[in-house]
Amino acid sequence: MAQRGTGRLALTVGLLVLAVLIGGRMVGTWHNRQQLSNLANAHRRATAAHVARASTGPATQAPPATPSETTDGAAPVAIPSPTSNPGPSRAATKPRAPRAHPADPTFGARRTTGSSAVALTFDDGPSPTWTPQVLSLLKQQGVKATFCLVGVHVRDYPDLVARIVREGHTLCNHSWQHDLKLGQKTPDQIRADLARTNAAIRKAVPNAAIPYYRQPGGVWTAPIVSIAKQLGMMPLGWAVDPADWSKPGKQAIIKRVKDHTHAGSIVLLHDGGGDRSQTLAACRTLIPWLKQRYRLVPLR
């Protein structure tokens, strides 16, 4: 009878220990599992001793626990520290693609001299009032420049075109009537406009070289660039625009050119299209200042 009670007690203790072990595994820490396993081993040894005493047999000591008994055959499991909202890893975040640069609004027009020299360009002439004075100042300073000519003014003042060429300056086609919207016209209309201006220039100066075309306002389009090249003219832009056409005052023109001109700059100025007294006055200061720092060249 005592033996049967002892067996039930051992079974009950074993079930309790098994339940505790299962609960310990759910908790998931190795330390708790080892403590519970050691406790189970102690209970098994106590039960064996109790059974031995009840059966009047000699007392025996349970064998020492083996590693498999101690760890219950399971390897320790690392439990990660809880986080409220780990979110995606910064390292795993896909990098953004670089932004594409906007298309060149000049369609590849020349905007630098390609050397350390600086080039002065004068637009919208020839003017019977301002072009002769600009030419005289350039001659006095020993400087060559580039003149971007409007066809209707070429037609009206061919002698000034001849003087520009005679004094060693470069010619540039600037459309027939300074048409800002020329790029919106058909290719045939664009071609006719540029060809008409070239014809007027060569009427004033037979066989004159016209290596450049400058679109009024810098409003370039692909057809204009393409047609200018077909006619043997390189599209000409600029790097420095003091907005002298807006008549901001002599000092403003001087400051803007000084602040923004660097080696290789093409400077935009005006000898036609209106009152250019401020531009002429500014050039009397700017040209000597630029000569001290750069070599001034006509574009070739």
C-alpha positions in Angstrom: 0.0 0.0 0.0 2.8 2.4 0.9 4.5 1.5 -2.3 1.4 2.3 -4.3 1.0 5.7 -2.5 4.6 6.4 -3.1 4.2 5.7 -6.8 1.3 8.1 -7.0 3.3 10.7 -5.2 6.2 10.3 -7.6 3.9 10.5 -10.6 2.2 13.6 -9.3 5.6 15.2 -8.6 6.8 14.2 -12.0 3.8 15.8 -13.8 4.2 19.0 -11.8 7.8 19.1 -12.7 7.0 18.5 -16.4 4.5 21.3 -16.3 7.0 23.6 -14.7 9.6 22.7 -17.3 7.2 23.3 -20.2 6.3 26.7 -18.6 9.9 27.5 -18.2 10.5 26.7 -21.9 7.8 29.1 -22.9 9.4 31.8 -20.8 12.4 31.0 -22.9 15.5 31.8 -20.8 18.2 29.3 -20.4 18.8 30.2 -16.8 15.3 29.4 -15.7 15.3 26.1 -17.6 18.5 25.0 -15.8 17.1 25.8 -12.4 13.9 23.9 -13.2 15.9 21.0 -14.5 18.0 20.8 -11.4 14.9 20.9 -9.3 13.4 18.0 -11.3 16.6 16.0 -10.8 16.4 16.7 -7.1 12.8 15.5 -7.0 13.7 12.3 -8.9 16.5 11.6 -6.4 14.2 12.2 -3.5 11.5 10.0 -5.0 14.0 7.1 -5.6 15.2 7.3 -2.0 11.7 7.3 -0.7 10.8 4.2 -2.8 13.9 2.5 -1.6 13.1 3.1 2.0 9.5 2.0 1.5 10.6 -1.3 0.0 13.1 -1.9 2.8 15.9 -2.2 0.3 19.3 -0.6 0.8 19.4 3.2 0.3 20.9 4.2 -3.0 22.0 7.6 -4.3 20.8 8.7 -7.6 23.5 9.1 -10.2 24.8 12.6 -10.9 22.9 14.5 -13.4 24.2 14.2 -17.0 24.5 17.2 -19.3 21.4 16.0 -21.2 19.4 16.0 -17.9 20.7 19.4 -16.9 19.9 21.2 -20.2 16.9 19.0 -21.1 18.6 18.4 -24.4 17.9 21.9 -25.6 20.5 24.5 -26.6 20.2 28.0 -25.0 18.1 30.3 -27.1 18.9 34.0 -27.3 15.8 36.2 -26.8 16.1 39.6 -28.6 15.4 42.7 -26.5 11.9 43.9 -27.1 11.4 47.1 -29.1 8.4 49.3 -29.5 8.7 49.7 -33.3 12.1 48.8 -34.7 11.1 49.9 -38.3 13.3 49.4 -41.3 17.1 49.5 -41.0 18.8 52.7 -42.3 21.4 50.5 -43.9 18.7 48.5 -45.7 17.0 51.6 -47.1 17.3 51.8 -50.8 19.3 54.9 -51.8 17.6 57.5 -53.9 18.5 57.7 -57.5 20.4 61.0 -58.4 18.2 63.7 -59.8 18.6 64.2 -63.5 20.1 67.5 -64.5 17.8 69.7 -66.6 18.4 69.8 -70.3 20.8 72.5 -71.5 18.6 75.5 -72.5 21.2 76.7 -74.9 21.4 73.3 -76.8 25.2 73.4 -76.6 25.7 77.0 -77.5 29.2 78.3 -76.9 29.4 80.1 -73.6 33.2 80.3 -72.9 36.3 81.2 -74.8 37.8 77.8 -74.2 40.9 79.4 -72.7 41.9 81.8 -70.0 41.0 84.8 -72.2 37.8 86.8 -71.9 35.7 87.9 -74.9 33.5 91.0 -75.2 30.4 90.8 -77.4 28.1 93.6 -78.4 24.5 93.0 -79.5 21.7 94.6 -81.5 23.8 96.9 -83.7 25.0 98.5 -85.7 23.8 101.8 -84.3 24.7 105.0 -85.9 25.0 106.6 -82.5 26.6 104.0 -80.3 28.5 101.6 -82.5 31.1 104.2 -83.8 31.8 105.2 -80.2 32.3 101.6 -79.0 34.6 101.0 -82.0 36.7 104.0 -81.2 37.0 103.0 -77.6 38.1 99.4 -78.6 40.6 100.8 -81.0 42.0 103.2 -78.4 42.4 100.3 -76.0 43.8 97.9 -78.6 40.9 95.4 -78.0 39.1 93.2 -80.5 35.5 92.1 -79.8 32.6 90.3 -81.5 29.5 92.1 -82.9 26.2 90.4 -83.1 24.3 92.2 -85.9 20.6 92.6 -86.5 19.7 92.3 -90.2 17.5 95.5 -90.6 20.3 97.6 -89.0 22.9 96.0 -91.3 20.7 96.9 -94.3 20.4 100.5 -93.0 24.1 101.0 -92.0 26.3 98.9 -94.2 29.3 101.2 -93.7 29.4 100.4 -90.0 29.5 96.7 -90.8 32.4 97.4 -93.1 34.2 99.3 -90.4 33.7 96.5 -87.9 35.3 94.1 -90.2 38.1 96.5 -91.3 39.1 97.0 -87.7 39.5 93.3 -87.0 36.4 92.4 -85.1 34.3 89.2 -85.5 30.8 89.1 -87.0 27.8 87.3 -85.6 24.3 86.9 -87.1 21.6 88.1 -84.6 18.5 87.4 -86.8 16.8 89.8 -89.1 14.6 91.7 -86.7 15.7 90.6 -83.2 12.9 88.0 -83.2 12.6 86.5 -79.7 10.0 84.0 -81.1 12.0 82.8 -84.1 12.3 79.4 -82.6 8.5 78.9 -82.7 8.5 79.3 -86.5 8.9 76.6 -89.1 12.3 75.4 -90.1 11.9 77.0 -93.5 11.0 80.4 -91.9 14.0 80.1 -89.5 16.4 79.3 -92.4 15.0 82.2 -94.4 15.5 84.6 -91.5 19.1 83.6 -90.9 20.0 83.4 -94.6 18.5 86.9 -95.2 20.6 88.4 -92.4 23.8 86.7 -93.8 23.0 88.0 -97.2 22.7 91.6 -95.9 26.0 91.3 -94.1 27.8 90.0 -97.2 26.2 92.7 -99.3 28.0 95.2 -97.0 31.2 93.1 -96.9 31.5 90.6 -99.7 32.7 87.2 -98.6 32.6 88.2 -94.9 33.1 85.4 -92.5 30.1 84.9 -90.2 31.1 82.2 -87.8 28.4 82.7 -85.1 24.7 83.0 -84.6 23.2 84.3 -81.4 19.5 83.9 -80.7 17.8 87.0 -79.4 17.1 86.7 -75.7 18.9 83.4 -75.6 15.6 81.7 -76.5 17.2 78.7 -78.1 15.4 75.8 -79.7 16.7 72.7 -81.4 15.6 73.7 -84.9 17.4 77.1 -84.6 20.6 75.4 -83.4 20.4 72.8 -86.1 19.8 75.3 -88.9 22.5 77.7 -87.7 25.0 74.9 -87.9 23.8 73.9 -91.3 24.5 77.5 -92.4 28.0 77.2 -91.0 27.4 79.2 -87.8 28.1 78.1 -84.3 25.4 79.0 -81.7 26.9 81.7 -79.4 25.7 82.2 -75.9 27.3 84.0 -73.0 28.6 83.6 -69.4 28.2 87.1 -68.0 25.1 89.2 -68.6 25.1 92.6 -66.7 21.6 93.3 -68.1 22.9 96.6 -69.5 20.0 96.6 -71.9 17.7 97.5 -68.9 19.8 100.6 -68.2 20.5 99.8 -64.5 23.2 102.5 -64.3 26.9 102.7 -65.1 28.0 101.5 -61.6 25.6 98.6 -61.7 27.0 97.4 -65.0 30.6 97.8 -63.8 29.9 95.9 -60.6 28.1 93.0 -62.3 30.8 92.5 -64.9 33.6 92.6 -62.2 31.7 90.3 -59.9 31.0 87.6 -62.4 33.8 87.6 -65.0 36.3 84.8 -64.7 38.9 83.3 -67.0 37.1 82.1 -70.1 34.0 84.3 -69.7 32.1 85.6 -72.7 30.6 88.9 -71.7 27.3 90.2 -73.2 27.0 93.9 -73.8 24.9 96.1 -76.2 25.9 98.8 -78.7 22.4 98.9 -80.3 18.7 98.6 -79.5 18.3 101.9 -77.6 20.2 104.4 -75.5 23.5 102.8 -74.7 25.2 105.7 -73.0 25.4 103.7 -69.7 27.1 100.8 -71.5 29.6 103.1 -73.2 30.4 104.8 -69.9 30.8 101.5 -68.1 33.1 100.2 -70.8 35.4 103.1 -70.4 36.1 101.8 -66.9 35.7 98.1 -67.5 37.9 97.6 -70.5 41.1 98.9 -68.8 40.2 96.9 -65.6 39.7 93.7 -67.6 42.9 94.2 -69.6 44.9 94.3 -66.3 43.5 90.8 -65.4 42.7 89.0 -68.7 43.6 88.8 -72.3 40.7 90.2 -74.3 40.1 88.4 -77.6 37.5 88.3 -80.4 35.9 84.9 -80.9 37.2 83.0 -83.9 
